[in-house]
Amino acid sequence: MRLDLVIPTLRRPDLLKRALESVAKADRPHRMQVGVIVVNNAADPELPGLESVLASIPFDTRVLHEPQPGKSAALNTAIEASAADYLGFIDDDEELSADWFRVVEEALNAGPVDYLGGRVLPPPGTTFPDWVPEGYPAVLGIADGGPDAQPYGPAFPGMLKGGNAVISKATLRAVGPYSTDLGPTADRRLLSCEDEDMYLRLVRAGAQGRYLPHLLVYHCVHPERLRKSYHRAWAFWQGASLSVLARDRRPGIPEIAQVPRYAYGAAARGLLGYVRLTLSGDQSRRMAAELAVWNLAGRLYGRHVLSRSQRRSRT
């Protein structure tokens, strides 16, 4: 059995170096073969300054170049190039826990499974400003499905996160590639939902997945993520991404201007809450209230501007 670990990257050599160092230091699995595929999504195919860390990785390591802008395009290039039984996925601003490969090996040896996922946590000792809202961990790159192992599916409180995932090659062939209309690009770094789109396709296809709380990666919390302006931009682009994700689906829920009616209710409650909480001084809840308004604005932009421009670019 072989697993190829895929790391897409775009002009973040210092972060990529830390990610690769964590791969080099990770415990080796007992019998599972491991490869590493780094996909450089920049226009320049070179990754200068990383020769020594690439050479230190005790696994077969390749660097591929995908000039088509977008993380999804980079992921698809790695999937196409891999002949492994399973592909693992982390981001270039993450670090593996020391036992990551061992946990994957044990889970795959325990019985048939189509995909695995786990926790994405901040590095130990990370602190956050008081205004950071508790209900938006994804802004900080955090994803925690809880302490219990359980199957993925409609009852799971979350989804498979692309920054800590393992999917069989056969399953990826069955459900198709990552959507290039979704996910970060050089000019839209906060466009997202490529992971959610893949997860929804896995669930609809009946693929069997397991969430493992001890399958752990640590996500660097960039200083820019601890700015209010970043939270506002994230909420806007997350709304835009959700509109693109829902573009070709008919969920059967009430809509206004082709945006779910509940998003307007959330924004209205957020606006009222923002005014009320301004007087109370609760900065965290006030920011959460404000983000609901930004999310609605993003949904409208994604539905009526972004989706239209993407369709024009394909014709």
Rosetta blueprint (number, residue, H / E / L):
1 M L
2 R E
3 L E
4 D E
5 L E
6 V E
7 I E
8 P E
9 T E
10 L L
11 R L
12 R L
13 P H
14 D H
15 L H
16 L H
17 K H
18 R H
19 A H
20 L H
21 E H
22 S H
23 V H
24 A H
25 K H
26 A L
27 D L
28 R L
29 P L
30 H L
31 R L
32 M L
33 Q E
34 V E
35 G E
36 V E
37 I E
38 V E
39 V E
40 N E
41 N L
42 A L
43 A L
44 D L
45 P L
46 E L
47 L L
48 P L
49 G L
50 L L
51 E H
52 S H
53 V H
54 L H
55 A H
56 S H
57 I L
58 P L
59 F L
60 D E
61 T E
62 R E
63 V E
64 L E
65 H E
66 E L
67 P L
68 Q L
69 P L
70 G L
71 K H
72 S H
73 A H
74 A H
75 L H
76 N H
77 T H
78 A H
79 I H
80 E H
81 A H
82 S L
83 A L
84 A L
85 D L
86 Y E
87 L E
88 G E
89 F E
90 I L
91 D L
92 D L
93 D L
94 E E
95 E E
96 L E
97 S L
98 A L
99 D L
100 W H
101 F H
102 R H
103 V H
104 V H
105 E H
106 E H
107 A H
108 L H
109 N H
110 A H
111 G L
112 P L
113 V L
114 D L
115 Y E
116 L E
117 G E
118 G E
119 R E
120 V E
121 L E
122 P L
123 P L
124 P L
125 G L
126 T L
127 T L
128 F L
129 P L
130 D L
131 W L
132 V L
133 P L
134 E L
135 G L
136 Y L
137 P H
138 A H
139 V H
140 L H
141 G L
142 I L
143 A E
144 D L
145 G L
146 G L
147 P L
148 D L
149 A L
150 Q E
151 P E
152 Y L
153 G L
154 P L
155 A L
156 F L
157 P L
158 G L
159 M L
160 L L
161 K L
162 G L
163 G L
164 N L
165 A E
166 V E
167 I E
168 S E
169 K H
170 A H
171 T H
172 L H
173 R H
174 A H
175 V H
176 G L
177 P L
178 Y L
179 S L
180 T L
181 D L
182 L L
183 G L
184 P L
185 T L
186 A L
187 D L
188 R L
189 R L
190 L L
191 L L
192 S L
193 C L
194 E H
195 D H
196 E H
197 D H
198 M H
199 Y H
200 L H
201 R H
202 L H
203 V H
204 R H
205 A L
206 G L
207 A L
208 Q L
209 G E
210 R E
211 Y E
212 L E
213 P E
214 H E
215 L E
216 L E
217 V E
218 Y E
219 H E
220 C L
221 V L
222 H L
223 P H
224 E H
225 R H
226 L H
227 R L
228 K H
229 S H
230 Y H
231 H H
232 R H
233 A H
234 W H
235 A H
236 F H
237 W H
238 Q H
239 G H
240 A H
241 S H
242 L H
243 S H
244 V H
245 L H
246 A L
247 R L
248 D L
249 R L
250 R L
251 P L
252 G L
253 I L
254 P L
255 E E
256 I E
257 A L
258 Q L
259 V E
260 P E
261 R H
262 Y H
263 A H
264 Y H
265 G H
266 A H
267 A H
268 A H
269 R H
270 G H
271 L H
272 L H
273 G H
274 Y H
275 V H
276 R H
277 L H
278 T H
279 L H
280 S H
281 G L
282 D L
283 Q H
284 S H
285 R H
286 R H
287 M H
288 A H
289 A H
290 E H
291 L H
292 A H
293 V H
294 W H
295 N H
296 L H
297 A H
298 G H
299 R H
300 L H
301 Y H
302 G H
303 R H
304 H H
305 V H
306 L H
307 S H
308 R H
309 S H
310 Q H
311 R H
312 R H
313 S H
314 R H
315 T L
